[in-house]
Amino acid sequence: MAELPARSRLVHDALRAAGITGEIVVLPDAASTAALAAAALGIEVGAIANSLVFWSDGAPLLVMTSGAHRVDTAALAERLGRERIARATVDQVREATGQAIGGVAPTGHPAPLVTVVDEDLAAFAEIWAAGGTPHTVFPLTFDELVALTGGTVMKVD
């Protein structure tokens, strides 16, 4: 673990505290998109759990979506009973997560975030999420992701 970046060490510690044993992998090249991560890992893009931070009703909202999907913010806002959901700014993402866009993990944030988990991620036995930097990823199951984030499972596209 000594070779992990500081942000990834925080994610590692949060994973272990949650009982998740998947190891964080440091990739030689940045995997800041689902397509790049899937190619680096040799897996389907749908098995990438993208961590997307939005701003909704004055607070951050983390959406863990399959790399094969785009989030329909209008439909999601309606499902959640929210006024509006918009992409968070770079500064809002950094403030809410302590992590950079392209490497946002589902955990290891300064405070827990309200989270939605894409129901379609359940189709994969193993999914991969960012590990706190654009160069780090880790495996987990759908059930582990839901438990880790306390997320609400629903359709996001």
N, C-alpha and C positions, 0 to 999 in steps of 0.2 A: 504493500500500500504506500510505501514511502515515495514511490515514483509518481503517485497521483497528484494532479494539481490541487491546490487548497480547496477550491469549490467542490471538486469531486470527493475529497476526503470527507467533507461535510455530508455529502450525499451517501457515501459509504457508511458513515456512522448512523445516519437515519435509517438506511436499509437494514443494518444489523439490529438496531433497536426495534424494528418492526418484524424481525425474524425472517427477513428475506436474505437468502444466501448467495444469490447471483453475484458474480464478480464483475466489477467495472473493468471494461476493456479500453485501453488507450489505442486509438486508431492512428496510423501514420499520417493520414490526411484528414482534414476537417470533414465532418459529415453533418453539415449544417442544414441539410434538407433531407426529407424522407428518402428520396431517390438515391442520394449519395450514401446515406447510411445503409440502405438495403443492398446497394451494390457492394459496399465494403464488407458486409456481413454475408453476402451470398444468399439473401432471403427475399421473400416477396415484400414489396413496398407496403402492402396492407398490414404486415406484421410489425411495422414501425409505429410506436405510440408517440405521435407528435405532441409536444407540450406547447400549446398556443395560449398566450396570455391576452385576454381581452379586458376592456373596461366597461363596466355595466353598473348603472345606477350609483355612480360615485365610488366604486370599489373594483379591485381586480377579480377576474374570473378566469380560472385555469380550465382549459378544455383539452382533454387527452383524446385525440382523434386518430383514427387509423390513417396511416400515410397515404392511403388510397383515396381519401376523402378531402373535400373542402367543407368547411363549416358554413352552414346556412345561418347567418347571424340573425336574420329576421325571424326565421322559423324557430330557432333556438330561444330567442327572446320571448316569443309567444308561448312556447312550451314551459319556460321557466317563470312566466308571469312578470317579466321585466320590461321596462320601457324601451331600452335600447341596448344593444351589444355592439361595441366597436373595437377594432384592433387597438391594443395598448401601444403607447409610444415607447421608444427605446428606453427613455428614462423611467417610465412607469413599470416596464418589465424589470429593469434592474432594481428599482426600489422594492417591488413586490416579491421578487425571487432572490435577489442577490446574485443573479446569473445573467449571462449575455444571451441575447436572441440567437437561436441556432444551437444552443446547448442547454436550454432550460430543462431541468429534471423535474419529475413529479413530486420531489421531496427535497429537503435540505434548504428550505426557505426560511427567512427570518421569523415568519409566523405562518400558520396553516392558511391555505387559500381555499375558498369555495371552489369545488371542482366538479366538472361533468366528465364522465367517461363514455366514450363512443361504444355503443352496444355491439358494433361490428367487430371490435377487437376480441370479443369472446370466441370468435371462429378459429382463433389460432391457439395452439397448445403452448406456444412460447411467443412472447412479444419482446421487443427491445425498445428502450427509452433512453433519452440523453442522460448523461451522467454529470451534468453541471457545467460542461464546457463543450464546444463544438467538436472536440476530439475524443470525447468519452461517451460510451454507451454501456448499458447493462441489460441482462435478460431477466424477465419475470413472467409470471402467469397473469392472466386477466384477473383472477380472484385476488392475487397479491396486489395488483395495481389498484383495484377498488378498495381493498382494505387499507393500503398504504395512504391513499389520498382521502379516504372517507367520501369518495366521489359518488354522485348520483349517476346511475347508468341510464342512458337514453340515446335516441337517434340524434345525430348532430348534423347530418347532411340533408 
